Amino acid sequence: MKTFFKILIFLTLISFYQCSKERKVEKNTLKIETKKDLKKKKEKKIVKPWDSLNKDNTEAFLLEYGKQNPETKVVIKTKFGNIKLRLYEDVPVHRANFIFLTKIKYFNTTVIYRVAKNFVIQGGNSDNMYTQKQRRKYGNYLMKPEFRKNRTHKYGALAAARQWEKNPNKLSSPFEFYMVHKRSGAHHLDNEHTVFGEVVSGFDVMDKISKVKVGVDEWPIDDINMTIEILD
């Protein structure tokens, strides 16, 4: 009888040990799955849609966007003809920004709003509600300058406009750009505005635009609408 009880106790202990071991395995498994879930949640937070661009993530967003959108050739279409541009790869933030705005069609509701005779032709803004809505949507973010010794304000240079007052860091406007129309260049602007591309064809179109009538603010009397498209 004693032997029977001894065997029963032994079997009970073995059963308890096995159950405890299984519960321990289940517990550990649950911990591993939880870590995986947390990692997935973290990854979801990192991967953001392209409309998440804002003033707090500008550089990181555009550098990543630039990797996925390597285009460097665009064309400005106007009623006077086309102007083809080449964007520089060694100014990655400004190049990516221009490609980004082109692809979301921001420029297609803007105009060439400044024609400074024998100086620059400037575009990227308008009174259109869509234009203003897009600017508000992205929080009017700014970009750090990307000055390069070999990127100067030569004839045909494409550069980013910026505010001069209360802007000691020379941060660029993402929405407005200009092309140098002065034959001898505008080198007093070197290292003041970021040059991020150049005109490769359509200089005759720039000549035609330069002859339009403008108001006292250098805004053309008759709007010069434009669209910008990727050529690559």
Buried (B, 14 or more C-beta within 10 A) or exposed (E): EEEEEEEEEEEEEEEEEEEEEEEEEEEEEEEEEEEEEEEEEEEEEEEEEEEEBEEEEBBEBBEBBBEEBEBBBBBBBBEBBEBBBBBBEEBBBBBBBBBBBBBBEBBBBBBBBBBBEEBBBBBBBBEBEEBEEBBEEBEEBBBBBBBBEEBBBBBBBBBBBBEEEEEEEBBBBBBBBBBBBBEEBBEEBBBBBBBBBBBEBBBEBBEBBBEBEBEEEBBBEEBBBBBBBEEE
